[in-house]
């Protein structure tokens, strides 16, 4: 096969690819339901992401056994998900573990040395929101337990 034939074949393949792209782009743009379908897909993805991040139930931070069990469970889940290739899920669970850890700075140093930089950066980025969520859960648990005590005192 000569260079000329190879160039012609590459040109034809490139031309067909461009024609394919133009055809489907035009078909997509002419679809009256395209924008509505796109909005629905984005809303479903956003809802799925929000539900996955809000699904974690933090333990009562005053119960050390529950906190320790939660910590170990989250570390194991994070490692397992990272091993399976689910980076977002693994980062979420490791961040949950860091948020309830008694010595978060030491744990972060270990994670920094053992995890790839992009995963460690994901943990650092999510840590403030997860810490806020765990603090809100602790405050909610404290409010619920104090209201139960008040009700017990009334009776």
Secondary structure, DSSP 8 states (H G I E B T S, - for coil): --HHHHHHHHHHHHHHHHHHHHHHHHHHHH-TTHHHHHHHHHHHHHHHHHHHHH------TT-HHHHHHHHHHHHHHHHHHHHHT-HHHHHHHHHHHHHH-TTHHHHHHHHHHHS-HHHHHHHHHHHHHHHHHHHHHHHHHHHHHHHHHHHHHH-
